[in-house]
Amino acid sequence: MRDLGARPAARSATVPYSEKRRHPRQSPLVRCWIADGKSTLYARLRDVSLGGFCVHAPVSFALHSVLEVALVVTGLHHGDPNGAVAVRARVRVVWIDAHDGDRRLGAQFTDFVIGESALSELVR
């Protein structure tokens, strides 16, 4: 597994945060499961990049918690006859936004178990 290290989330009043992203975000149709060691749940992926992702989650997770995720990407043909590729990785929750009944969280990839090349292909 490759360790991707941590990167601080810096914001500035002069340059929009979206302009400071290291990796462009995409909003593909991807199935996403999140596990915290106690349970696994399905979450709706909002966007993803090589650095991390944003999901709408039915429950809140603690800030800075480490989770395991599985993304099932359809339409990529890496030897799978159905065109589905799994991306499995560990992530760290870097922000949480919960209001009006909508729970979103942002997570940063810390290391990949499988599928890093599939993710690269998906977000290019």
C-alpha positions in Angstrom: 0.0 0.0 0.0 1.2 3.4 -0.9 1.0 6.1 1.9 -0.2 9.4 0.4 0.6 11.5 3.5 -1.4 14.3 4.9 -2.0 17.7 3.4 -3.4 20.7 5.3 -6.6 22.3 4.2 -5.8 26.0 3.8 -8.4 28.6 2.8 -7.8 32.1 1.8 -10.2 35.1 1.5 -8.5 36.3 -1.7 -8.5 33.1 -3.8 -11.6 30.8 -3.9 -10.9 27.4 -2.3 -12.0 25.6 -5.4 -9.1 27.2 -7.3 -6.6 25.8 -4.8 -7.5 22.1 -5.3 -4.6 19.9 -6.2 -6.8 17.5 -8.1 -9.9 18.3 -10.2 -13.1 16.8 -8.9 -15.6 14.7 -11.0 -19.1 13.6 -10.2 -19.3 10.1 -11.7 -22.0 7.5 -11.0 -20.2 5.4 -8.5 -21.5 3.1 -5.8 -19.8 3.9 -2.4 -19.6 1.9 0.8 -18.0 3.2 4.0 -16.9 1.1 7.0 -15.9 2.4 10.4 -14.9 -0.9 11.9 -18.4 -1.4 13.5 -20.7 -1.2 10.5 -20.7 -0.7 6.7 -23.1 1.6 5.0 -24.0 2.8 1.6 -23.3 6.5 0.9 -24.2 8.7 -2.1 -21.0 10.0 -3.7 -21.1 13.7 -4.5 -17.7 14.1 -6.1 -14.3 12.4 -6.2 -10.7 13.3 -7.1 -7.3 11.7 -6.7 -7.1 13.4 -3.3 -10.4 12.4 -1.8 -14.2 12.6 -2.1 -17.4 14.1 -0.7 -20.4 11.9 0.2 -23.9 12.4 1.5 -23.9 10.0 4.4 -27.0 8.7 6.3 -25.0 9.0 9.6 -22.3 11.2 10.9 -18.7 10.1 11.4 -16.2 11.7 13.8 -13.9 14.3 12.4 -10.4 12.9 11.8 -11.7 9.3 12.0 -10.2 6.7 9.7 -12.6 4.8 7.5 -12.4 2.2 4.9 -14.2 2.8 1.6 -15.1 0.8 -1.4 -16.0 2.5 -4.7 -17.5 0.4 -7.5 -16.9 2.1 -10.8 -18.8 0.8 -13.7 -17.9 1.4 -17.3 -14.2 0.8 -17.0 -12.9 -2.3 -18.6 -9.9 -3.6 -16.6 -10.5 -7.3 -17.3 -13.9 -7.4 -15.6 -16.5 -8.6 -18.1 -19.2 -6.4 -16.5 -16.9 -3.3 -16.7 -16.9 -2.8 -12.9 -13.8 -2.0 -11.0 -13.4 -1.8 -7.3 -11.4 0.9 -5.6 -10.6 0.1 -1.9 -8.9 2.6 0.2 -8.5 4.1 3.7 -9.5 7.7 4.2 -9.5 10.3 6.9 -12.5 12.5 7.5 -11.3 16.1 7.1 -14.6 18.0 7.3 -18.2 17.4 8.2 -21.3 19.5 7.3 -24.6 18.5 8.9 -27.6 20.8 8.6 -31.1 20.7 7.5 -31.1 16.9 7.6 -28.3 16.7 5.1 -25.1 15.1 6.2 -22.0 15.5 4.1 -18.4 14.7 4.8 -15.2 15.2 3.0 -12.5 12.6 3.2 -8.9 12.4 2.1 -7.4 9.2 0.7 -4.5 8.1 3.0 -3.6 4.8 1.2 -5.1 2.5 -1.5 -5.6 -1.2 -1.1 -6.6 -1.7 -4.8 -7.8 0.3 -7.7 -5.7 3.5 -7.6 -5.1 3.3 -11.4 -8.9 2.9 -12.0 -9.5 6.0 -9.9 -7.0 7.9 -11.9 -8.8 6.9 -15.1 -12.1 7.8 -13.7 -11.2 11.4 -12.7 -9.0 12.4 -15.6 
